């Protein structure tokens, strides 16, 4: 068992007690300890698995342990089939290879798995028995709403992304694939399904799945791949359900920040959909190759007044584009210039090359200056990161390392 690099005298005293008493508490909790020998088998055979990645010396892990055990008891009573719900744990000191595989950067981390597949969103809710038990109940609710008349399709909420499946029968391989996809993307899309006679007119060439985008005038899109191929079906649905430009809110800010890559953010008035559509179009046109190295986001000007003030802007200045590198914030000169070919892309490339940071401290690069213009060092202090404050807090987690930042 390892001590953390630096611990307080209080933590050392508590650690000494743990050496004698152990971390676990008495009771009937069925927490499965995972290791390299059993992790694949246990997770692959679990409909839903909640895994606690912890360290014995971490005080937050110590506080969570009895809560996690009691929540598992409640889940076992409500879902007695051991393959339906599994509560498991990984001692990250003993199994650092597993911790690295799942990119654990803080203790405790509660990750959700479905049939062996790790979900992108981990549990970040309240650390109470009631909250964790409720979270598991929500995960067991069927994400697919059955429709009994095609008229119900016409009343679908077009402010959300809808995926609708038309099947001959429920007990089929095609529908089981659809179910698996719906469970994984339940937070991103609304899933509807019709069967038998109700769906017959939409099954002119067999079982059929369509995507209804947001907006009344946007045309439907049909899935043309094999419904027995999970990977293809999931990739298609994920592309439709998870937009290239995502909205950042106070609810998902921690999750997005923890992804560890800079933000390119459009601040816009909520009703200003035109600016958002232009931004989405230019991101797709100029920056698709940068996906994975920067997060494309949009934010409500009113809700995120503080970051705007941080860069000396107000909602009246919106739309505003900025980069938050988690070290500094950089403002894109003029929103109207995003349609100039390559200009938005160059802004992002200048972040990666260090040019934005360098110019804030030393003024324009000589190659960017007007011929004959004297180059002098310009003192400047770029605004510090604002969204870094949404990252996992040291009041809830033991953070393992500082993030490499631009």
CORQUI-V398207 format. One line per field, one symbol per residue. phi: phi as a letter, one per 20 degrees, with the letter a starting at -180 (. if undefined). psi: psi as a letter, one per 30 degrees, with the letter a starting at -180 (. if undefined). burial: I if it has 24 or more other C-alpha atoms within 12 Angstrom, else O. A space follows every 50 residues. Layout:
phi = ???
psi = ???
burial = ???
//
This chain:
phi = .defgccffffffffffffeenefdfqdfdeeeebfecffffffddgccd deeccgffffffffgffffffffffffecfffefccdcbcffffcfffff gdlfcbceddddcclnefffeefcefecgfffffffgffefffdefddbf ffffdffeeceddcddcfbfebfgfffgffffffdgedcedcbcclffeg fedfcogcccddffofeeffcdfdeefeefgffffffffeedffddeecf fdfffffffndgdddeebfgfefffffffgfffffdcgfegodbeecccf gffdffgfffdmccgfeffcdbddemccdcefgcgfefefgnffffgfff ffenfgffffecngfgfeefgnffecfdfbcfgfgefgfefgefecceee beffce
psi = kkkleklleeeeeeeeeefeflelllagkikkkkafffeeeeefgkekkj kjjlkefkeeeeeeeeeeeeeeeeeeefifjffekkkllkjfefifeeee eghkglklkjkkkjhfkkkeklkgakileeeeeeeeeeffkkfkkkkfkf ffefgkjgflkkkkkjleleileeeeeeeeeeeegffflkklkklbeefe fghfhakkklkjlkkffkllkkkfakffjeeeeeeeeeeeejlejlkklf egeeeeeffgllkjkjklkefifeeeeeeeeeeeefgeffkffkkjllkk eeeheeeeeeghllfffkkkklkjggelkkkkekeffffkkfeeeeeeef eeffeeeefeeglkkefflkkfkkklkjkkjkklkefffflkkfffljke lkkkl.
burial = OOOOOOOOOOOOOOIOOOOOOOIIOOOOIIIIIIIOOOIOOIIOOIIIII IIIIIIIIIIIIIIIIIIIIIIIIIIOOOOOIOIIIIIIIIIIOIOOIIO OIOIIIIIIIIIIIIIIIIIIIIIOOIOIOOIIOIIIOIOOOIIIIIOOO OOIOOIOOOIIIIIIIIIIOOOOIIOIIIIIIIIIIIIIIIIIIIIOOIO OIOOOOIIIIIIIOOOOOOOOIIOOOIOOIOOIIOIIIOIIIIIIIIIOO OIIIIIIIIIIIIIIIIIIOOOOOIIOIIIOIIOOIIOOIOOOIIIIIII IOOIIOIIIOIOIOIOOIIIIIIIIIIIIIIIOOIOOIOOOOOIIOIIOI IOOOIIIIIIOOOIOOOOOOOOOOOOOOOOOIIOIIIIOIIIOOOOIIII OOOOOI
//
